[in-house]
Amino acid sequence: MTGPKWKFVPITEKPNLEAFDCGIPELNDYLKKYAGQNHRKGLGSTYVLIPADGEPFAAGYYTLSMAQVELGSLAESQRKNLPKYPVPAVRLGRLAVDRKWQGTGLGEILLVDAIHRAVAAVQSVAAKFMIVDAKNKKAEEFYLRYGFHPFEGGSHSLAAAIDTLKELFTK
Ligand SMILES: CC(C)(COP(=O)(O)OP(=O)(O)OC[C@H]1O[C@@H](n2cnc3c(N)ncnc32)[C@H](O)[C@@H]1OP(=O)(O)O)[C@@H](O)C(=O)NCCC(=O)NCCS
């Protein structure tokens, strides 16, 4: 499907969220009711994908915050050469695309932008992993395609080393 050109804005720029529907009520509600206040309170930064021109409707969004992971919960291949105490991470808490645009590449655009932002952030504040809380098995499969590995942080939690993501996505 050919569509508009897109850009990201922080949720504080007040894009139009009303019609957003990704098919998961919890993710719709988060965007409409909580994302703005959480962004302002420093609890989670939300970036919204809107058309570069015209009506600024939300086609997708993601939320980032700082986190830490217990070493023991990580896949064995990811634990190598790391200390025993919890390791700093960037959490991609939520990521969703409006149903109208699903399957058109926007999920990947959101993920790559989130990775770019995480890579930029770790130049000033250290983090070893990006962790993702996928909402269900289907979403988990989306992240598995991009170098994320399941870990025991919760059901459908995945992690990828930021160095690996940087290699893959910031060329
Ligand atoms: C999961 C989601 C973010 C994917 O976004 P999308 O815009 O539909 O995905 P894209 O069009 O960018 O797809 C990128 C690639 O991933 C694949 N893909 C998309 N969804 C997939 C899934 N659930 N499982 C496996 N692969 C998937 C696509 O086929 C595509 O691969 P291709 O380029 O080889 O064809 C989107 O479907 C969504 O918002 N779902 C509801 C909310 C949700 O589950 N969010 C994630 C958890 S918080």
The ligand as a Gaussian input file, in Angstrom:
#p B3LYP/6-31G(d) Opt

LIG

0 1
 C        3.030000      -6.425000      15.821000
 C        2.914000      -5.123000      15.017000
 C        3.581000      -4.007000      15.787000
 C        3.622000      -5.321000      13.659000
 O        3.533000      -4.118000      12.928000
 P        3.247000      -4.125000      11.356000
 O        3.255000      -2.711000      10.892000
 O        2.042000      -4.925000      11.079000
 O        4.546000      -4.902000      10.842000
 P        5.372000      -4.572000       9.524000
 O        4.428000      -4.370000       8.387000
 O        6.368000      -3.498000       9.788000
 O        6.125000      -5.941000       9.341000
 C        7.527000      -6.036000       9.349000
 C        7.883000      -7.487000       9.113000
 O        7.448000      -8.269000      10.242000
 C        6.530000      -9.270000       9.807000
 N        5.517000      -9.365000      10.855000
 C        4.582000      -8.468000      11.180000
 N        3.866000      -8.906000      12.234000
 C        4.365000     -10.114000      12.551000
 C        4.062000     -11.076000      13.554000
 N        3.096000     -10.877000      14.433000
 N        4.789000     -12.216000      13.575000
 C        5.790000     -12.435000      12.699000
 N        6.132000     -11.551000      11.741000
 C        5.435000     -10.417000      11.679000
 C        5.993000      -8.786000       8.477000
 O        5.583000      -9.864000       7.651000
 C        7.184000      -8.058000       7.890000
 O        8.095000      -8.958000       7.314000
 P        8.460000      -8.891000       5.736000
 O        9.057000      -7.519000       5.566000
 O        9.427000      -9.993000       5.573000
 O        7.162000      -9.070000       5.063000
 C        1.438000      -4.754000      14.699000
 O        0.815000      -5.809000      14.034000
 C        0.615000      -4.363000      15.911000
 O        0.596000      -3.197000      16.280000
 N       -0.096000      -5.312000      16.536000
 C       -0.936000      -5.018000      17.664000
 C       -0.173000      -4.506000      18.848000
 C        0.947000      -5.409000      19.270000
 O        0.804000      -6.637000      19.302000
 N        2.092000      -4.784000      19.606000
 C        3.338000      -5.458000      19.938000
 C        3.455000      -5.779000      21.382000
 S        3.572000      -4.451000      22.502000

